[in-house]
C-alpha cells in the first residue's frame, strides 16, 4: 500500500503527542496524590496546563 509521506508524518506526530500527553497526565495524577505539598501543587499545575 502506498501512503504519502506527509500523511505518515502527521500520523507519527499525532501518536507522539498522544503518548506524551498520556505520560503527562499519569505523572500529574501521581504528583497530585503525593503527601509533599510541593509535589501536590506541581501535579495540580500540570493537570491544569493539560
Secondary structure, DSSP 8 states (H G I E B T S, - for coil): ----HHHHHHHHHHHHHHHHHHHHHHHHHHHHT-SSHHHHHHHHHHHHH-
